Amino acid sequence: MQTMIDDKLRSARLWLLARSAQLRERAKRVHDDLGRETTPLPRDASDAAIIIENDEILQAIEEAALSELKQIGRALERLDAGKYGLCEDCGAMIHAERLRLVPYTTHCRECAPDA
């Protein structure tokens, strides 16, 4: 039984680390794309509007990636502390299916703010 739990924790850690690497790469690419400050906007208003709209989308993608990275960091800290899979509010075990779908969740379904 303990071996099965250890395997699941190891699997969760590997997934979290892999997802973290993906998100860091995504955030870096977006940041690099947004870092084109030396390139002025086109004089044509419609072209400038398209670039500004694209930048807003890129900023939203970057913010989402950074937010998920924070959640993954917290999940890794909880793994290290032996608290991974326990609800932060009630202390109950988080259902395995919920952890499979959202490995960085910190709440059981009953305590989840979006429940």
DSSP file (Angstrom, degrees, kcal/mol; ACC not computed):
  #  RESIDUE AA STRUCTURE BP1 BP2  ACC     N-H-->O    O-->H-N    N-H-->O    O-->H-N    TCO  KAPPA ALPHA  PHI   PSI    X-CA   Y-CA   Z-CA
    1    1 A M     >        0   0    0      0, 0.0     4,-2.1     0, 0.0     5,-0.2   0.000 360.0 360.0 360.0 -46.8    0.0    0.0    0.0
    2    2 A Q  H  >  +     0   0    0      1,-0.2     4,-2.9     2,-0.2     5,-0.2   0.875 360.0  55.2 -62.8 -36.7    2.8    2.5    0.9
    3    3 A T  H  > S+     0   0    0      2,-0.2     4,-2.4     1,-0.2    -1,-0.2   0.892 107.0  50.3 -62.5 -39.6    4.6    1.6   -2.3
    4    4 A M  H  > S+     0   0    0      2,-0.2     4,-2.1     1,-0.2    -2,-0.2   0.907 111.8  47.3 -65.3 -42.0    1.4    2.5   -4.3
    5    5 A I  H  X S+     0   0    0     -4,-2.1     4,-2.5     2,-0.2    -2,-0.2   0.928 112.0  50.2 -64.4 -45.3    1.1    5.8   -2.4
    6    6 A D  H  X S+     0   0    0     -4,-2.9     4,-2.6     1,-0.2    -2,-0.2   0.894 109.9  51.4 -59.9 -40.4    4.8    6.6   -3.0
    7    7 A D  H  X S+     0   0    0     -4,-2.4     4,-2.5     2,-0.2    -1,-0.2   0.900 110.4  48.4 -63.6 -41.2    4.4    5.8   -6.7
    8    8 A K  H  X S+     0   0    0     -4,-2.1     4,-2.5     2,-0.2    -2,-0.2   0.898 112.9  47.6 -67.4 -39.6    1.5    8.2   -7.0
    9    9 A L  H  X S+     0   0    0     -4,-2.5     4,-2.6     2,-0.2    -2,-0.2   0.910 112.7  48.8 -66.3 -41.6    3.4   10.9   -5.2
   10   10 A R  H  X S+     0   0    0     -4,-2.6     4,-2.4     2,-0.2    -2,-0.2   0.910 112.1  49.2 -63.1 -42.2    6.4   10.4   -7.4
   11   11 A S  H  X S+     0   0    0     -4,-2.5     4,-2.4     2,-0.2    -2,-0.2   0.904 110.9  49.8 -63.3 -42.7    4.1   10.5  -10.5
   12   12 A A  H  X S+     0   0    0     -4,-2.5     4,-2.8     2,-0.2    -2,-0.2   0.922 110.5  50.3 -62.2 -44.1    2.5   13.7   -9.3
   13   13 A R  H  X S+     0   0    0     -4,-2.6     4,-2.7     1,-0.2     5,-0.2   0.925 110.9  48.9 -60.6 -45.1    5.9   15.3   -8.7
   14   14 A L  H  X S+     0   0    0     -4,-2.4     4,-2.4     2,-0.2    -1,-0.2   0.913 112.8  47.5 -62.5 -42.4    7.1   14.3  -12.2
   15   15 A W  H  X S+     0   0    0     -4,-2.4     4,-3.0     2,-0.2     5,-0.3   0.937 112.5  49.2 -63.2 -46.1    4.0   15.7  -13.8
   16   16 A L  H  X S+     0   0    0     -4,-2.8     4,-2.3     1,-0.2    -2,-0.2   0.907 112.9  47.2 -61.1 -42.3    4.2   18.9  -11.8
   17   17 A L  H  X S+     0   0    0     -4,-2.7     4,-2.1     2,-0.2    -1,-0.2   0.904 113.5  47.8 -66.8 -40.8    7.9   19.4  -12.7
   18   18 A A  H  X S+     0   0    0     -4,-2.4     4,-2.1    -5,-0.2    -2,-0.2   0.928 113.5  47.1 -65.5 -44.8    7.2   18.6  -16.4
   19   19 A R  H  X S+     0   0    0     -4,-3.0     4,-2.6     1,-0.2    -2,-0.2   0.892 110.0  54.3 -64.3 -38.5    4.2   21.0  -16.5
   20   20 A S  H  X S+     0   0    0     -4,-2.3     4,-2.6    -5,-0.3    -1,-0.2   0.912 107.7  49.5 -60.6 -43.5    6.3   23.7  -14.7
   21   21 A A  H  X S+     0   0    0     -4,-2.1     4,-2.1     2,-0.2    -1,-0.2   0.906 111.1  50.0 -62.9 -41.8    9.0   23.4  -17.4
   22   22 A Q  H  X S+     0   0    0     -4,-2.1     4,-2.5     1,-0.2    -2,-0.2   0.929 112.8  46.3 -61.1 -45.5    6.4   23.7  -20.1
   23   23 A L  H  X S+     0   0    0     -4,-2.6     4,-3.0     2,-0.2     5,-0.2   0.885 110.1  52.5 -68.4 -38.8    4.9   26.8  -18.5
   24   24 A R  H  X S+     0   0    0     -4,-2.6     4,-2.2     2,-0.2    -1,-0.2   0.916 111.5  47.6 -61.9 -41.3    8.3   28.4  -17.9
   25   25 A E  H  X S+     0   0    0     -4,-2.1     4,-2.5     2,-0.2    -2,-0.2   0.919 112.9  48.5 -64.8 -43.6    9.1   28.0  -21.6
   26   26 A R  H  X S+     0   0    0     -4,-2.5     4,-2.6     1,-0.2     5,-0.2   0.937 112.0  48.4 -61.2 -47.3    5.8   29.4  -22.6
   27   27 A A  H  X S+     0   0    0     -4,-3.0     4,-2.7     1,-0.2    -1,-0.2   0.880 111.3  51.0 -62.2 -37.9    6.2   32.4  -20.3
   28   28 A K  H  X S+     0   0    0     -4,-2.2     4,-2.7    -5,-0.2    -1,-0.2   0.929 110.7  47.8 -64.8 -45.4    9.7   33.0  -21.7
   29   29 A R  H  X S+     0   0    0     -4,-2.5     4,-2.4     2,-0.2    -2,-0.2   0.922 114.6  46.1 -62.0 -43.9    8.5   32.9  -25.3
   30   30 A V  H  X S+     0   0    0     -4,-2.6     4,-2.6     2,-0.2     5,-0.2   0.932 112.6  50.2 -64.2 -45.6    5.6   35.2  -24.5
   31   31 A H  H  X S+     0   0    0     -4,-2.7     4,-1.2     1,-0.2    -2,-0.2   0.909 110.9  49.6 -59.5 -42.5    7.9   37.6  -22.6
   32   32 A D  H  < S+     0   0    0     -4,-2.7     3,-0.3     2,-0.2    -1,-0.2   0.909 111.0  49.6 -62.6 -41.9   10.4   37.6  -25.5
   33   33 A D  H >< S+     0   0    0     -4,-2.4     3,-0.8     1,-0.2    -2,-0.2   0.892 112.9  46.6 -64.1 -38.9    7.6   38.4  -27.9
   34   34 A L  H 3< S+     0   0    0     -4,-2.6    -1,-0.2     1,-0.2    -2,-0.2   0.685  97.1  75.9 -75.5 -16.7    6.3   41.2  -25.7
   35   35 A G  T 3<  +     0   0    0     -4,-1.2     2,-0.8    -3,-0.3     3,-0.4   0.229  58.4 108.9 -81.2  16.1    9.9   42.5  -25.3
   36   36 A R    X   +     0   0    0     -3,-0.8     3,-2.1     1,-0.2    -1,-0.2  -0.113  32.5 139.0 -84.1  40.4   10.0   44.0  -28.8
   37   37 A E  T 3   +     0   0    0     -2,-0.8    -1,-0.2     1,-0.3    -2,-0.1   0.717  62.2  63.7 -59.3 -22.7    9.8   47.5  -27.3
   38   38 A T  T 3  S+     0   0    0     -3,-0.4    -1,-0.3     2,-0.1    -2,-0.1   0.673  86.2  82.0 -79.3 -14.4   12.3   48.8  -29.8
   39   39 A T  S <  S-     0   0    0     -3,-2.1    -1,-0.0     3,-0.0    -3,-0.0  -0.811  80.5-139.3 -91.2 114.9   10.0   48.0  -32.7
   40   40 A P        -     0   0    0      0, 0.0     3,-0.1     0, 0.0    -2,-0.1  -0.305  24.3 -97.5 -70.9 157.3    7.5   50.9  -33.0
   41   41 A L        -     0   0    0      1,-0.1     7,-0.1     2,-0.1     8,-0.0  -0.409  48.4 -96.7 -67.2 148.5    3.9   50.3  -33.8
   42   42 A P        -     0   0    0      0, 0.0     6,-0.1     0, 0.0    -1,-0.1  -0.271  24.5-126.2 -63.1 155.4    2.9   50.7  -37.4
   43   43 A R  S    S+     0   0    0     -3,-0.1     2,-0.4     4,-0.1    -2,-0.1   0.788  87.6  93.9 -74.5 -27.1    1.5   54.1  -38.5
   44   44 A D  S  > S-     0   0    0      1,-0.2     4,-2.5     2,-0.1     5,-0.2  -0.539  74.2-144.1 -68.9 124.1   -1.6   52.4  -39.9
   45   45 A A  H  > S+     0   0    0     -2,-0.4     4,-2.5     1,-0.2     5,-0.2   0.872  96.6  50.4 -61.1 -40.3   -4.2   52.4  -37.2
   46   46 A S  H  > S+     0   0    0      2,-0.2     4,-1.8     1,-0.2    -1,-0.2   0.901 112.3  47.1 -68.5 -38.5   -5.7   49.1  -38.1
   47   47 A D  H  > S+     0   0    0      2,-0.2     4,-2.0     1,-0.2    -2,-0.2   0.908 113.1  49.2 -66.1 -41.1   -2.3   47.4  -38.1
   48   48 A A  H  X S+     0   0    0     -4,-2.5     4,-2.6     1,-0.2    -2,-0.2   0.898 109.0  53.1 -63.5 -40.5   -1.4   49.0  -34.8
   49   49 A A  H  X S+     0   0    0     -4,-2.5     4,-2.6     1,-0.2    -1,-0.2   0.893 107.8  51.0 -62.8 -39.6   -4.8   47.9  -33.3
   50   50 A I  H  X S+     0   0    0     -4,-1.8     4,-2.6     2,-0.2    -1,-0.2   0.920 111.2  47.6 -63.9 -43.6   -4.0   44.3  -34.4
   51   51 A I  H  X S+     0   0    0     -4,-2.0     4,-2.5     2,-0.2    -2,-0.2   0.916 112.6  48.7 -64.9 -42.6   -0.6   44.4  -32.7
   52   52 A I  H  X S+     0   0    0     -4,-2.6     4,-2.1     2,-0.2    -2,-0.2   0.916 112.0  49.1 -63.6 -42.8   -2.0   45.9  -29.5
   53   53 A E  H  X S+     0   0    0     -4,-2.6     4,-2.0     2,-0.2    -2,-0.2   0.915 110.9  50.1 -62.6 -42.8   -4.8   43.3  -29.4
   54   54 A N  H  X S+     0   0    0     -4,-2.6     4,-2.6     1,-0.2    -2,-0.2   0.901 109.1  52.3 -61.1 -41.2   -2.2   40.5  -30.0
   55   55 A D  H  X S+     0   0    0     -4,-2.5     4,-2.6     1,-0.2    -1,-0.2   0.891 107.1  52.3 -62.9 -39.1   -0.1   41.9  -27.1
   56   56 A E  H  X S+     0   0    0     -4,-2.1     4,-1.9     2,-0.2    -1,-0.2   0.895 110.5  48.1 -63.6 -39.6   -3.1   41.9  -24.8
   57   57 A I  H  X S+     0   0    0     -4,-2.0     4,-2.3     2,-0.2    -2,-0.2   0.922 111.5  50.0 -65.7 -43.7   -3.7   38.2  -25.7
   58   58 A L  H  X S+     0   0    0     -4,-2.6     4,-2.6     1,-0.2    -2,-0.2   0.899 108.9  52.4 -61.6 -40.5    0.0   37.4  -25.1
   59   59 A Q  H  X S+     0   0    0     -4,-2.6     4,-2.6     1,-0.2    -1,-0.2   0.897 109.1  49.7 -63.1 -39.4   -0.1   39.2  -21.7
   60   60 A A  H  X S+     0   0    0     -4,-1.9     4,-2.3     2,-0.2    -1,-0.2   0.898 111.0  49.5 -65.4 -40.1   -3.2   37.1  -20.7
   61   61 A I  H  X S+     0   0    0     -4,-2.3     4,-2.3     2,-0.2    -2,-0.2   0.918 112.0  48.4 -63.9 -42.9   -1.3   34.0  -21.7
   62   62 A E  H  X S+     0   0    0     -4,-2.6     4,-2.6     2,-0.2    -2,-0.2   0.920 111.3  49.6 -63.7 -43.7    1.7   35.0  -19.7
   63   63 A E  H  X S+     0   0    0     -4,-2.6     4,-2.3     1,-0.2    -1,-0.2   0.902 111.3  49.4 -62.3 -41.4   -0.4   35.9  -16.6
   64   64 A A  H  X S+     0   0    0     -4,-2.3     4,-2.4     2,-0.2    -1,-0.2   0.912 111.8  48.7 -64.5 -42.2   -2.1   32.5  -16.8
   65   65 A A  H  X S+     0   0    0     -4,-2.3     4,-2.3     1,-0.2    -2,-0.2   0.924 112.6  47.5 -63.5 -44.4    1.2   30.7  -17.1
   66   66 A L  H  X S+     0   0    0     -4,-2.6     4,-1.8     2,-0.2    -1,-0.2   0.873 111.4  51.4 -66.2 -36.5    2.7   32.5  -14.2
   67   67 A S  H  X S+     0   0    0     -4,-2.3     4,-1.9     2,-0.2    -1,-0.2   0.927 111.3  46.7 -65.0 -45.0   -0.4   31.9  -12.1
   68   68 A E  H  X S+     0   0    0     -4,-2.4     4,-2.5     1,-0.2    -2,-0.2   0.879 108.4  56.6 -65.8 -36.4   -0.3   28.2  -12.8
   69   69 A L  H  X S+     0   0    0     -4,-2.3     4,-2.5     1,-0.2    -1,-0.2   0.895 105.8  51.0 -60.7 -39.6    3.4   28.1  -12.0
   70   70 A K  H  X S+     0   0    0     -4,-1.8     4,-2.2     2,-0.2    -1,-0.2   0.920 110.2  49.1 -63.1 -42.9    2.7   29.6   -8.6
   71   71 A Q  H  X S+     0   0    0     -4,-1.9     4,-2.1     1,-0.2    -2,-0.2   0.895 111.3  49.4 -63.8 -39.6    0.1   26.9   -8.0
   72   72 A I  H  X S+     0   0    0     -4,-2.5     4,-2.5     2,-0.2    -1,-0.2   0.902 108.5  53.5 -66.3 -40.5    2.5   24.2   -9.0
   73   73 A G  H  X S+     0   0    0     -4,-2.5     4,-2.1     1,-0.2    -2,-0.2   0.913 109.4  48.4 -59.3 -42.8    5.2   25.7   -6.7
   74   74 A R  H  X S+     0   0    0     -4,-2.2     4,-2.3     2,-0.2    -1,-0.2   0.896 110.0  52.2 -64.3 -39.6    2.8   25.4   -3.8
   75   75 A A  H  X S+     0   0    0     -4,-2.1     4,-2.2     2,-0.2    -2,-0.2   0.906 109.1  49.6 -64.3 -40.6    1.9   21.8   -4.7
   76   76 A L  H  X S+     0   0    0     -4,-2.5     4,-2.4     2,-0.2    -1,-0.2   0.891 110.0  51.1 -65.1 -38.8    5.6   20.9   -4.8
   77   77 A E  H  X S+     0   0    0     -4,-2.1     4,-1.9     2,-0.2    -2,-0.2   0.906 109.8  50.3 -62.4 -41.0    6.0   22.6   -1.4
   78   78 A R  H  X>S+     0   0    0     -4,-2.3     5,-2.9     2,-0.2     6,-1.1   0.874 108.7  52.4 -66.1 -37.0    3.1   20.5   -0.1
   79   79 A L  H ><5S+     0   0    0     -4,-2.2     3,-1.2     4,-0.2    -2,-0.2   0.947 110.4  47.5 -60.9 -47.8    4.7   17.4   -1.5
   80   80 A D  H 3<5S+     0   0    0     -4,-2.4    -2,-0.2     1,-0.3    -1,-0.2   0.836 113.0  48.9 -62.6 -33.2    7.9   18.1    0.4
   81   81 A A  H 3<5S-     0   0    0     -4,-1.9    -1,-0.3    -5,-0.2    -2,-0.2   0.481 114.2-115.6 -86.3  -2.4    6.0   18.9    3.6
   82   82 A G  T <<5S+     0   0    0     -3,-1.2    -3,-0.2    -4,-0.5    -2,-0.1   0.717  90.0 107.2  76.1  20.0    4.0   15.6    3.3
   83   83 A K    > < +     0   0    0     -5,-2.9     3,-1.8    -6,-0.2    -4,-0.2   0.343  37.9 127.8-111.4   4.6    0.7   17.6    2.9
   84   84 A Y  T 3  S+     0   0    0     -6,-1.1     3,-0.1     1,-0.3    22,-0.1  -0.400  74.8  22.1 -64.9 135.1    0.1   16.9   -0.7
   85   85 A G  T 3  S+     0   0    0     20,-0.3     9,-3.5     1,-0.3     2,-0.4   0.447  97.4 112.7  88.6   0.4   -3.4   15.5   -1.3
   86   86 A L  B <  S-A   93   0A   0     -3,-1.8    -1,-0.3     7,-0.2     7,-0.2  -0.902  74.2-111.7-106.9 135.3   -4.8   16.9    1.9
   87   87 A C     >  -     0   0    0      5,-3.2     4,-1.2    -2,-0.4    20,-0.3  -0.411  16.3-142.9 -64.3 132.0   -7.4   19.7    1.8
   88   88 A E  T  4 S+     0   0    0     18,-3.1    -1,-0.1     2,-0.1    19,-0.1   0.773  96.7  41.1 -66.9 -25.7   -6.1   22.9    3.2
   89   89 A D  T  4 S+     0   0    0     17,-0.3    -1,-0.1     3,-0.1    18,-0.1   0.943 132.0  13.4 -88.4 -55.1   -9.4   23.7    4.8
   90   90 A C  T  4 S-     0   0    0      2,-0.1    -2,-0.1    18,-0.0     3,-0.1   0.601  89.5-126.9-103.4 -12.1  -10.8   20.5    6.3
   91   91 A G     <  +     0   0    0     -4,-1.2    -3,-0.1     1,-0.3     3,-0.1   0.442  60.8 139.3  82.2  -0.9   -7.7   18.3    6.2
   92   92 A A        -     0   0    0     -6,-0.1    -5,-3.2     1,-0.1    -1,-0.3  -0.312  63.9 -90.8 -72.8 159.7   -9.6   15.5    4.4
   93   93 A M  B     -A   86   0A   0     -7,-0.2     2,-0.4    -3,-0.1    -7,-0.2  -0.507  39.5-124.1 -67.9 135.9   -7.9   13.5    1.6
   94   94 A I        -     0   0    0     -9,-3.5    14,-0.1    -2,-0.2     5,-0.1  -0.709  38.0 -99.5 -80.9 131.9   -8.6   15.0   -1.8
   95   95 A H     >  -     0   0    0     -2,-0.4     4,-2.0     1,-0.1     3,-0.4  -0.204  26.4-125.3 -55.1 139.2  -10.2   12.5   -4.1
   96   96 A A  H  > S+     0   0    0      1,-0.2     4,-2.3     2,-0.2     5,-0.1   0.841 109.4  55.3 -57.2 -38.1   -7.7   10.8   -6.4
   97   97 A E  H  > S+     0   0    0      2,-0.2     4,-2.1     1,-0.2    -1,-0.2   0.892 106.9  50.3 -65.2 -38.8   -9.7   11.7   -9.5
   98   98 A R  H  > S+     0   0    0     -3,-0.4     4,-2.8     1,-0.2    -2,-0.2   0.919 112.0  47.7 -64.1 -43.4   -9.7   15.4   -8.5
   99   99 A L  H  < S+     0   0    0     -4,-2.0    -2,-0.2     1,-0.2    -1,-0.2   0.855 109.5  54.0 -66.1 -34.0   -5.9   15.3   -8.1
  100  100 A R  H  < S+     0   0    0     -4,-2.3    -1,-0.2    -5,-0.2    -2,-0.2   0.911 114.7  40.1 -65.5 -40.8   -5.5   13.5  -11.4
  101  101 A L  H  < S+     0   0    0     -4,-2.1    -2,-0.2     1,-0.3    -1,-0.2   0.874 135.6  17.9 -76.1 -38.3   -7.4   16.3  -13.2
  102  102 A V    ><  -     0   0    0     -4,-2.8     3,-2.4    -5,-0.2    -1,-0.3  -0.722  69.8-177.1-135.0  82.2   -5.9   19.2  -11.2
  103  103 A P  T 3  S+     0   0    0      0, 0.0   -18,-0.1     0, 0.0    -4,-0.1   0.641  82.3  52.6 -61.3 -14.6   -2.7   17.9   -9.6
  104  104 A Y  T 3  S+     0   0    0    -20,-0.1    -5,-0.1   -19,-0.0   -30,-0.0   0.260  78.0 130.2-104.7  13.6   -2.0   21.3   -7.9
  105  105 A T    <   -     0   0    0     -3,-2.4   -20,-0.3    -7,-0.2   -11,-0.1  -0.341  37.8-169.2 -64.8 148.6   -5.5   21.6   -6.2
  106  106 A T        +     0   0    0      2,-0.1   -18,-3.1   -22,-0.1     2,-0.4   0.336  62.4  64.4-119.1   3.5   -5.4   22.4   -2.5
  107  107 A H  S    S-     0   0    0    -20,-0.3   -20,-0.1   -19,-0.1     5,-0.1  -0.968  75.3-122.9-132.3 144.4   -9.0   21.8   -1.7
  108  108 A C     >  -     0   0    0     -2,-0.4     4,-1.4   -14,-0.1     3,-0.4  -0.290  44.6 -98.0 -70.0 168.6  -11.4   18.8   -1.6
  109  109 A R  T  4 S+     0   0    0      1,-0.2     3,-0.2     2,-0.2    -1,-0.1   0.876 123.5  53.3 -60.7 -37.7  -14.5   19.1   -3.8
  110  110 A E  T  4 S+     0   0    0      1,-0.2    -1,-0.2     3,-0.0     5,-0.0   0.835 116.7  36.9 -67.8 -32.5  -16.6   20.1   -0.7
  111  111 A C  T  4 S+     0   0    0     -3,-0.4    -1,-0.2     3,-0.0    -2,-0.2   0.529  85.9 121.8 -97.4  -7.4  -14.3   22.9    0.3
  112  112 A A    ><  -     0   0    0     -4,-1.4     3,-1.9    -3,-0.2    -3,-0.0  -0.314  64.7-134.1 -61.0 134.3  -13.3   24.2   -3.2
  113  113 A P  T 3  S+     0   0    0      0, 0.0    -1,-0.2     0, 0.0    -4,-0.0   0.779 105.8  49.8 -60.6 -26.3  -14.2   27.8   -3.7
  114  114 A D  T 3         0   0    0      1,-0.2    -2,-0.1    -5,-0.0    -5,-0.0   0.327 360.0 360.0 -95.4   8.5  -15.7   27.1   -7.1
  115  115 A A    <         0   0    0     -3,-1.9    -1,-0.2    -6,-0.1    -3,-0.1   0.493 360.0 360.0 -75.8 360.0  -17.8   24.2   -5.8
